[in-house]
Amino acid sequence: MTAPLTPPPPPHEQSPEDRLPPHPDWQKQPVPGFPGHPVYPGAYGVSYGQDGPGMRTEVREAAVITVALALAGALLGVLWAWLAPHVPLVSDGTAVYIKDTEGEQAVGVDGTFTLLALGFGALSALVVFLVRRRGGVPLVIALALGGLLGSLLAWRVGIWLGPAQDVVAHAKAVGKGVTFSAPLKLGAKGALLAWSLSALVVHLGLMALFGPRDLDPYEQKPYPADAPPQGPPAV
């Protein structure tokens, strides 16, 4: 007489979680975030890479920009000597006088330099922004320092290209009662800062309007249309 066969054990009842398909990347274990708001690495466009090309590269680019702006000051000096109004002088044989005492040529000399420097600053900021859109502290320093060096060079170049600096010798050369031009003179030394200030303001405005934006780590991206449902399937 044989013993009855023992029935096999019932199959293991799978929980709803066991019946779920494998989790895709965007359904992996959430990273702890704010209470009640877990952060899914795959569902958020968070980049933890290096921001920008690196400090060494930025410093090298800033040095190149500083030198380029300083050399561009020579062009500003040429334009200043060409466009600035000349202050008329006249000699009576013993002294030199300003021929038009009520004229505004001296103010025009300073104004011409200031306007040209403002234009050069805006143009340099635009070019730098188009070449290097991410900005950076070294770039801002390069704009300010390069603009100042360029203004100093323009000041000296303009004086060198302008009328003769020796007024007495010039008066003797032209003769008594003959009008001649006074040497270029920048009376308002604050105009030397116009290039730097214009470059910084324009660059700041371009960065605010058209510069790159940092991604918000808590801004959730939309799930793809073909993504499987998050919840368990209906039984």
Phi and psi in degrees as GROMACS dihedral restraints (atoms count N, CA, C in turn):
[ dihedral_restraints ]
;  ai    aj    ak    al  type     phi  dphi    fc
    3     4     5     6     1  -101.8    20    10
    4     5     6     7     1   150.1    20    10
    6     7     8     9     1   -77.4    20    10
    7     8     9    10     1   146.5    20    10
    9    10    11    12     1   -63.8    20    10
   10    11    12    13     1   143.9    20    10
   12    13    14    15     1   -67.4    20    10
   13    14    15    16     1   139.7    20    10
   15    16    17    18     1   -77.6    20    10
   16    17    18    19     1   126.8    20    10
   18    19    20    21     1   -65.4    20    10
   19    20    21    22     1   145.6    20    10
   21    22    23    24     1   -64.4    20    10
   22    23    24    25     1   153.5    20    10
   24    25    26    27     1   -66.1    20    10
   25    26    27    28     1   147.9    20    10
   27    28    29    30     1   -63.8    20    10
   28    29    30    31     1   149.1    20    10
   30    31    32    33     1   -62.0    20    10
   31    32    33    34     1   149.5    20    10
   33    34    35    36     1   -64.1    20    10
   34    35    36    37     1   125.8    20    10
   36    37    38    39     1   -76.6    20    10
   37    38    39    40     1   117.4    20    10
   39    40    41    42     1   -80.8    20    10
   40    41    42    43     1   138.2    20    10
   42    43    44    45     1   -74.7    20    10
   43    44    45    46     1   161.6    20    10
   45    46    47    48     1   -57.6    20    10
   46    47    48    49     1   -30.8    20    10
   48    49    50    51     1   -68.5    20    10
   49    50    51    52     1   -34.2    20    10
   51    52    53    54     1   -70.1    20    10
   52    53    54    55     1   -24.2    20    10
   54    55    56    57     1   -86.1    20    10
   55    56    57    58     1    -4.8    20    10
   57    58    59    60     1   -71.6    20    10
   58    59    60    61     1   147.5    20    10
   60    61    62    63     1   -67.4    20    10
   61    62    63    64     1   163.0    20    10
   63    64    65    66     1   -54.8    20    10
   64    65    66    67     1   142.4    20    10
   66    67    68    69     1   -70.6    20    10
   67    68    69    70     1   128.7    20    10
   69    70    71    72     1   -72.4    20    10
   70    71    72    73     1   178.2    20    10
   72    73    74    75     1   -59.9    20    10
   73    74    75    76     1   -36.1    20    10
   75    76    77    78     1   -81.2    20    10
   76    77    78    79     1    -2.6    20    10
   78    79    80    81     1  -113.2    20    10
   79    80    81    82     1    17.0    20    10
   81    82    83    84     1   -69.8    20    10
   82    83    84    85     1   175.9    20    10
   84    85    86    87     1   -56.5    20    10
   85    86    87    88     1   126.4    20    10
   87    88    89    90     1   -68.4    20    10
   88    89    90    91     1   149.6    20    10
   90    91    92    93     1   -85.7    20    10
   91    92    93    94     1   134.6    20    10
   93    94    95    96     1   -57.7    20    10
   94    95    96    97     1   132.5    20    10
   96    97    98    99     1  -129.0    20    10
   97    98    99   100     1  -141.1    20    10
   99   100   101   102     1   -66.7    20    10
  100   101   102   103     1   152.4    20    10
  102   103   104   105     1   -56.1    20    10
  103   104   105   106     1   125.2    20    10
  105   106   107   108     1    82.6    20    10
  106   107   108   109     1    -0.5    20    10
  108   109   110   111     1  -134.1    20    10
  109   110   111   112     1    77.8    20    10
  111   112   113   114     1   -68.7    20    10
  112   113   114   115     1   153.2    20    10
  114   115   116   117     1  -109.4    20    10
  115   116   117   118     1   119.4    20    10
  117   118   119   120     1   -93.8    20    10
  118   119   120   121     1   119.8    20    10
  120   121   122   123     1   -59.5    20    10
  121   122   123   124     1   -38.4    20    10
  123   124   125   126     1   -74.8    20    10
  124   125   126   127     1   -21.8    20    10
  126   127   128   129     1   -92.1    20    10
  127   128   129   130     1    -5.1    20    10
  129   130   131   132     1  -121.4    20    10
  130   131   132   133     1   137.9    20    10
  132   133   134   135     1   -84.4    20    10
  133   134   135   136     1    65.9    20    10
  135   136   137   138     1  -101.0    20    10
  136   137   138   139     1   125.4    20    10
  138   139   140   141     1  -112.7    20    10
  139   140   141   142     1   124.1    20    10
  141   142   143   144     1  -105.8    20    10
  142   143   144   145     1    20.3    20    10
  144   145   146   147     1   -78.9    20    10
  145   146   147   148     1  -175.5    20    10
  147   148   149   150     1   -75.5    20    10
  148   149   150   151     1   135.2    20    10
  150   151   152   153     1   -91.8    20    10
  151   152   153   154     1   110.0    20    10
  153   154   155   156     1    94.0    20    10
  154   155   156   157     1   177.6    20    10
  156   157   158   159     1   -80.3    20    10
  157   158   159   160     1    -5.4    20    10
  159   160   161   162     1   109.4    20    10
  160   161   162   163     1   150.9    20    10
  162   163   164   165     1   -63.9    20    10
  163   164   165   166     1   -38.7    20    10
  165   166   167   168     1   -64.2    20    10
  166   167   168   169     1   -42.3    20    10
  168   169   170   171     1   -66.2    20    10
  169   170   171   172     1   -40.1    20    10
  171   172   173   174     1   -63.9    20    10
  172   173   174   175     1   -40.3    20    10
  174   175   176   177     1   -66.0    20    10
  175   176   177   178     1   -39.4    20    10
  177   178   179   180     1   -65.3    20    10
  178   179   180   181     1   -42.7    20    10
  180   181   182   183     1   -65.1    20    10
  181   182   183   184     1   -38.3    20    10
  183   184   185   186     1   -64.1    20    10
  184   185   186   187     1   -37.9    20    10
  186   187   188   189     1   -64.7    20    10
  187   188   189   190     1   -40.2    20    10
  189   190   191   192     1   -64.9    20    10
  190   191   192   193     1   -41.9    20    10
  192   193   194   195     1   -64.6    20    10
  193   194   195   196     1   -41.0    20    10
  195   196   197   198     1   -60.8    20    10
  196   197   198   199     1   -45.8    20    10
  198   199   200   201     1   -65.6    20    10
  199   200   201   202     1   -40.7    20    10
  201   202   203   204     1   -64.4    20    10
  202   203   204   205     1   -42.4    20    10
  204   205   206   207     1   -67.9    20    10
  205   206   207   208     1   -38.6    20    10
  207   208   209   210     1   -62.6    20    10
  208   209   210   211     1   -41.2    20    10
  210   211   212   213     1   -70.5    20    10
  211   212   213   214     1   -30.5    20    10
  213   214   215   216     1   -65.9    20    10
  214   215   216   217     1   -17.2    20    10
  216   217   218   219     1   -62.0    20    10
  217   218   219   220     1   -25.5    20    10
  219   220   221   222     1   -63.2    20    10
  220   221   222   223     1   -39.1    20    10
  222   223   224   225     1   -65.8    20    10
  223   224   225   226     1   -38.8    20    10
  225   226   227   228     1   -62.1    20    10
  226   227   228   229     1   -39.6    20    10
  228   229   230   231     1   -64.6    20    10
  229   230   231   232     1   -38.9    20    10
  231   232   233   234     1   -64.3    20    10
  232   233   234   235     1   -44.8    20    10
  234   235   236   237     1   -65.0    20    10
  235   236   237   238     1   -37.2    20    10
  237   238   239   240     1   -64.1    20    10
  238   239   240   241     1   -45.1    20    10
  240   241   242   243     1   -65.0    20    10
  241   242   243   244     1   -29.0    20    10
  243   244   245   246     1   -83.1    20    10
  244   245   246   247     1   -40.0    20    10
  246   247   248   249     1   -95.6    20    10
  247   248   249   250     1   -20.9    20    10
  249   250   251   252     1   -67.5    20    10
  250   251   252   253     1   140.3    20    10
  252   253   254   255     1   -69.3    20    10
  253   254   255   256     1   150.5    20    10
  255   256   257   258     1   -97.2    20    10
  256   257   258   259     1   137.1    20    10
  258   259   260   261     1   -85.2    20    10
  259   260   261   262     1   118.1    20    10
  261   262   263   264     1   -77.3    20    10
  262   263   264   265     1   134.5    20    10
  264   265   266   267     1  -122.1    20    10
  265   266   267   268     1   158.0    20    10
  267   268   269   270     1  -146.4    20    10
  268   269   270   271     1   148.1    20    10
  270   271   272   273     1  -119.3    20    10
  271   272   273   274     1   141.2    20    10
  273   274   275   276     1  -101.8    20    10
  274   275   276   277     1    11.5    20    10
  276   277   278   279     1    99.3    20    10
  277   278   279   280     1   -23.9    20    10
  279   280   281   282     1  -118.7    20    10
  280   281   282   283     1   -27.1    20    10
  282   283   284   285     1  -147.5    20    10
  283   284   285   286     1   165.6    20    10
  285   286   287   288     1  -115.0    20    10
  286   287   288   289     1   133.4    20    10
  288   289   290   291     1  -128.1    20    10
  289   290   291   292     1   159.4    20    10
  291   292   293   294     1   -79.0    20    10
  292   293   294   295     1   124.8    20    10
  294   295   296   297     1   -68.3    20    10
  295   296   297   298     1   -43.5    20    10
  297   298   299   300     1  -110.0    20    10
  298   299   300   301     1    92.5    20    10
  300   301   302   303     1   -68.4    20    10
  301   302   303   304     1   -22.4    20    10
  303   304   305   306     1   -98.5    20    10
  304   305   306   307     1     5.6    20    10
  306   307   308   309     1   -73.9    20    10
  307   308   309   310     1   160.8    20    10
  309   310   311   312     1  -114.9    20    10
  310   311   312   313     1    26.6    20    10
  312   313   314   315     1   -64.9    20    10
  313   314   315   316     1   -37.5    20    10
  315   316   317   318     1   -63.3    20    10
  316   317   318   319     1   -39.9    20    10
  318   319   320   321     1   -67.0    20    10
  319   320   321   322     1   -36.5    20    10
  321   322   323   324     1   -64.3    20    10
  322   323   324   325     1   -31.3    20    10
  324   325   326   327     1   -63.4    20    10
  325   326   327   328     1   -47.5    20    10
  327   328   329   330     1   -66.2    20    10
  328   329   330   331     1   -40.6    20    10
  330   331   332   333     1   -65.3    20    10
  331   332   333   334     1   -37.5    20    10
  333   334   335   336     1   -64.1    20    10
  334   335   336   337     1   -44.0    20    10
  336   337   338   339     1   -62.3    20    10
  337   338   339   340     1   -42.8    20    10
  339   340   341   342     1   -64.3    20    10
  340   341   342   343     1   -44.7    20    10
  342   343   344   345     1   -64.8    20    10
  343   344   345   346     1   -42.5    20    10
  345   346   347   348     1   -63.5    20    10
  346   347   348   349     1   -41.1    20    10
  348   349   350   351     1   -65.1    20    10
  349   350   351   352     1   -39.1    20    10
  351   352   353   354     1   -63.0    20    10
  352   353   354   355     1   -41.7    20    10
  354   355   356   357     1   -65.3    20    10
  355   356   357   358     1   -41.9    20    10
  357   358   359   360     1   -64.4    20    10
  358   359   360   361     1   -37.5    20    10
  360   361   362   363     1   -64.7    20    10
  361   362   363   364     1   -43.9    20    10
  363   364   365   366     1   -64.7    20    10
  364   365   366   367     1   -41.5    20    10
  366   367   368   369     1   -66.4    20    10
  367   368   369   370     1   -42.5    20    10
  369   370   371   372     1   -64.9    20    10
  370   371   372   373     1   -38.3    20    10
  372   373   374   375     1   -64.8    20    10
  373   374   375   376     1   -39.6    20    10
  375   376   377   378     1   -64.9    20    10
  376   377   378   379     1   -44.8    20    10
  378   379   380   381     1   -64.0    20    10
  379   380   381   382     1   -43.9    20    10
  381   382   383   384     1   -64.4    20    10
  382   383   384   385     1   -38.8    20    10
  384   385   386   387     1   -65.8    20    10
  385   386   387   388     1   -40.2    20    10
  387   388   389   390     1   -68.3    20    10
  388   389   390   391     1   -32.8    20    10
  390   391   392   393     1   -79.7    20    10
  391   392   393   394     1   -38.5    20    10
  393   394   395   396     1  -134.9    20    10
  394   395   396   397     1    90.5    20    10
  396   397   398   399     1   -77.3    20    10
  397   398   399   400     1   -21.4    20    10
  399   400   401   402     1   -81.4    20    10
  400   401   402   403     1    -9.9    20    10
  402   403   404   405     1    67.4    20    10
  403   404   405   406     1  -148.6    20    10
  405   406   407   408     1   130.7    20    10
  406   407   408   409     1   156.5    20    10
  408   409   410   411     1   -62.3    20    10
  409   410   411   412     1   -45.7    20    10
  411   412   413   414     1   -58.6    20    10
  412   413   414   415     1   -33.8    20    10
  414   415   416   417     1   -67.9    20    10
  415   416   417   418     1   -40.1    20    10
  417   418   419   420     1   -65.3    20    10
  418   419   420   421     1   -42.5    20    10
  420   421   422   423     1   -62.7    20    10
  421   422   423   424     1   -38.5    20    10
  423   424   425   426     1   -64.5    20    10
  424   425   426   427     1   -39.7    20    10
  426   427   428   429     1   -63.9    20    10
  427   428   429   430     1   -43.7    20    10
  429   430   431   432     1   -68.7    20    10
  430   431   432   433     1   -47.5    20    10
  432   433   434   435     1   -70.2    20    10
  433   434   435   436     1   -42.7    20    10
  435   436   437   438     1   -63.7    20    10
  436   437   438   439     1   -38.0    20    10
  438   439   440   441     1   -64.1    20    10
  439   440   441   442     1   -39.7    20    10
  441   442   443   444     1   -66.6    20    10
  442   443   444   445     1   -44.7    20    10
  444   445   446   447     1   -64.6    20    10
  445   446   447   448     1   -39.1    20    10
  447   448   449   450     1   -64.2    20    10
  448   449   450   451     1   -37.9    20    10
  450   451   452   453     1   -66.4    20    10
  451   452   453   454     1   -41.6    20    10
  453   454   455   456     1   -62.1    20    10
  454   455   456   457     1   -43.3    20    10
  456   457   458   459     1   -65.2    20    10
  457   458   459   460     1   -40.5    20    10
  459   460   461   462     1   -62.7    20    10
  460   461   462   463     1   -39.7    20    10
  462   463   464   465     1   -59.5    20    10
  463   464   465   466     1   -47.2    20    10
  465   466   467   468     1   -71.9    20    10
  466   467   468   469     1   -38.3    20    10
  468   469   470   471     1   -65.7    20    10
  469   470   471   472     1   -41.7    20    10
  471   472   473   474     1   -62.4    20    10
  472   473   474   475     1   -41.9    20    10
  474   475   476   477     1   -64.6    20    10
  475   476   477   478     1   -39.3    20    10
  477   478   479   480     1   -67.1    20    10
  478   479   480   481     1   -37.5    20    10
  480   481   482   483     1   -84.4    20    10
  481   482   483   484     1   -15.4    20    10
  483   484   485   486     1   -77.3    20    10
  484   485   486   487     1  -168.1    20    10
  486   487   488   489     1   -59.1    20    10
  487   488   489   490     1   163.8    20    10
  489   490   491   492     1   -60.1    20    10
  490   491   492   493     1   143.8    20    10
  492   493   494   495     1   -81.2    20    10
  493   494   495   496     1   -26.2    20    10
  495   496   497   498     1   -83.6    20    10
  496   497   498   499     1    96.0    20    10
  498   499   500   501     1   -66.6    20    10
  499   500   501   502     1   -40.8    20    10
  501   502   503   504     1   -64.4    20    10
  502   503   504   505     1   -46.8    20    10
  504   505   506   507     1   -64.9    20    10
  505   506   507   508     1   -37.2    20    10
  507   508   509   510     1   -66.0    20    10
  508   509   510   511     1   -40.4    20    10
  510   511   512   513     1   -64.2    20    10
  511   512   513   514     1   -40.8    20    10
  513   514   515   516     1   -67.1    20    10
  514   515   516   517     1   -33.8    20    10
  516   517   518   519     1   -70.5    20    10
  517   518   519   520     1   -38.4    20    10
  519   520   521   522     1   -83.1    20    10
  520   521   522   523     1   -25.8    20    10
  522   523   524   525     1   100.9    20    10
  523   524   525   526     1   169.5    20    10
  525   526   527   528     1   -70.3    20    10
  526   527   528   529     1   133.8    20    10
  528   529   530   531     1    77.0    20    10
  529   530   531   532     1     4.1    20    10
  531   532   533   534     1   -95.9    20    10
  532   533   534   535     1   131.8    20    10
  534   535   536   537     1   -78.8    20    10
  535   536   537   538     1   136.5    20    10
  537   538   539   540     1  -141.1    20    10
  538   539   540   541     1   167.4    20    10
  540   541   542   543     1   -92.0    20    10
  541   542   543   544     1   141.0    20    10
  543   544   545   546     1   -76.7    20    10
  544   545   546   547     1   154.0    20    10
  546   547   548   549     1   -65.0    20    10
  547   548   549   550     1   152.6    20    10
  549   550   551   552     1   -64.3    20    10
  550   551   552   553     1   137.0    20    10
  552   553   554   555     1  -144.9    20    10
  553   554   555   556     1   128.2    20    10
  555   556   557   558     1   -93.8    20    10
  556   557   558   559     1    99.5    20    10
  558   559   560   561     1   -73.4    20    10
  559   560   561   562     1   -40.6    20    10
  561   562   563   564     1   -92.5    20    10
  562   563   564   565     1    97.8    20    10
  564   565   566   567     1   -67.9    20    10
  565   566   567   568     1   -16.6    20    10
  567   568   569   570     1   -65.0    20    10
  568   569   570   571     1   -17.9    20    10
  570   571   572   573     1   -63.8    20    10
  571   572   573   574     1   -19.4    20    10
  573   574   575   576     1   -66.8    20    10
  574   575   576   577     1   -17.9    20    10
  576   577   578   579     1   -94.1    20    10
  577   578   579   580     1    -3.3    20    10
  579   580   581   582     1   -64.0    20    10
  580   581   582   583     1   -41.2    20    10
  582   583   584   585     1   -60.5    20    10
  583   584   585   586     1   -50.4    20    10
  585   586   587   588     1   -62.7    20    10
  586   587   588   589     1   -45.4    20    10
  588   589   590   591     1   -64.4    20    10
  589   590   591   592     1   -42.6    20    10
  591   592   593   594     1   -63.4    20    10
  592   593   594   595     1   -42.5    20    10
  594   595   596   597     1   -62.9    20    10
  595   596   597   598     1   -43.0    20    10
  597   598   599   600     1   -67.0    20    10
  598   599   600   601     1   -43.3    20    10
  600   601   602   603     1   -66.0    20    10
  601   602   603   604     1   -45.8    20    10
  603   604   605   606     1   -66.3    20    10
  604   605   606   607     1   -41.0    20    10
  606   607   608   609     1   -65.2    20    10
  607   608   609   610     1   -39.9    20    10
  609   610   611   612     1   -63.1    20    10
  610   611   612   613     1   -42.2    20    10
  612   613   614   615     1   -65.0    20    10
  613   614   615   616     1   -40.5    20    10
  615   616   617   618     1   -65.4    20    10
  616   617   618   619     1   -39.4    20    10
  618   619   620   621     1   -66.2    20    10
  619   620   621   622     1   -38.1    20    10
  621   622   623   624     1   -69.2    20    10
  622   623   624   625     1   -33.9    20    10
  624   625   626   627     1   -90.0    20    10
  625   626   627   628     1   -42.3    20    10
  627   628   629   630     1  -124.1    20    10
  628   629   630   631     1     3.3    20    10
  630   631   632   633     1   -73.0    20    10
  631   632   633   634     1   163.9    20    10
  633   634   635   636     1   -66.6    20    10
  634   635   636   637     1   149.9    20    10
  636   637   638   639     1  -106.8    20    10
  637   638   639   640     1   140.5    20    10
  639   640   641   642     1   -75.2    20    10
  640   641   642   643     1   139.0    20    10
  642   643   644   645     1   -71.7    20    10
  643   644   645   646     1   141.2    20    10
  645   646   647   648     1   -82.1    20    10
  646   647   648   649     1   116.8    20    10
  648   649   650   651     1   -65.6    20    10
  649   650   651   652     1   -14.9    20    10
  651   652   653   654     1  -107.0    20    10
  652   653   654   655     1    11.7    20    10
  654   655   656   657     1   -90.9    20    10
  655   656   657   658     1   111.8    20    10
  657   658   659   660     1   -78.4    20    10
  658   659   660   661     1   133.1    20    10
  660   661   662   663     1   -82.5    20    10
  661   662   663   664     1   151.5    20    10
  663   664   665   666     1   -68.1    20    10
  664   665   666   667     1   143.5    20    10
  666   667   668   669     1   -71.7    20    10
  667   668   669   670     1   149.6    20    10
  669   670   671   672     1   -63.6    20    10
  670   671   672   673     1   154.0    20    10
  672   673   674   675     1   -65.5    20    10
  673   674   675   676     1   -31.5    20    10
  675   676   677   678     1   -93.7    20    10
  676   677   678   679     1    15.1    20    10
  678   679   680   681     1   -72.0    20    10
  679   680   681   682     1   140.6    20    10
  681   682   683   684     1   -70.0    20    10
  682   683   684   685     1   156.7    20    10
  684   685   686   687     1   -62.9    20    10
  685   686   687   688     1   149.8    20    10
  687   688   689   690     1   -76.4    20    10
  688   689   690   691     1   -37.6    20    10
  690   691   692   693     1   -76.6    20    10
  691   692   693   694     1   169.9    20    10
  693   694   695   696     1   -69.2    20    10
  694   695   696   697     1   150.0    20    10
  696   697   698   699     1   -67.4    20    10
  697   698   699   700     1   153.7    20    10
  699   700   701   702     1   -67.9    20    10
  700   701   702   703     1   136.6    20    10
